[in-house]
Amino acid sequence: MAKHNTTGWQQLTDVEKYQVWLLLPARRCAFVWAAMSERDRRMIKRADALQAVKASGAVPDICGPAMINAPARGRLIPFMPTEVRKDAKGAEQRVDVGYRGRHAARVGDVWDIMQDQARRSGGGFLFDAGQVEMGRDYAALVERCNSSGLSGTSLEVLSGKAGAGSVSEAVHHDMERLRGLRALVGPGLALEVRRVRPSLRGKRVALQHLDLVDWVCVGQMSVVEALLRSGWAKKGEAVRALRGELCACLDRMRGATTGYRAAHHMQKQG
């Protein structure tokens, strides 16, 4: 966009300028960018950022046109709803029940992010389906209890007022279950010093199992982020150890008799 040929550009609206920018071939972008005014550059950057936000909440095509694009909702993960039905011979089989063959979708979370990162690194499954389900169930349970407006000390009062099928009975059940799950997690350290060489410790801050579970499941923090927040150095052995502790906590919460470790599960899947 040389100085002798800017009249037509300046007569365009911001929307038209951005549309032209998107249609430019890659070899012309640097030349056009250098010739732009500072105002137009800021406009292009804002428009690019807006497009990125919109794309982050884009609805997959396989979900159909009924779902609207809602960037604040976050990334959507498509899945096909299924049901178990009996065939003509009475045998049970799982069949797809998506409306007109379309997929449903759920909002992506930290479990999807961690698995995507592992997949890009050439790794396998970090957590089994039961562990992920337990983590999501725990997060939903904490959200329900927090939104009830009652603290744990209200259980005794609430239990005396709970009636069959009442809202208070449901809240009481949720809070009792939350207490039970947290008791299963236990107060121990998620990453004990004696299990990691001194060169991997960094400026360690004590991290309890319950904090780890809350940070990952409720706070949507990855294992690596939890490690860094606790002052540990980002080392492969420390990450694997902390991931193993998280797997063990999730297994205890779901009542598993034997704990799983990420390395063991990856070998099994492989």
Summary of the structure (lengths in Angstrom):
residues: 270
radius of gyration: 25.8
end to end distance: 54.8
largest distance: 83.6
contacts: 672
relative contact order: 0.08
helix: 60%
strand: 7%
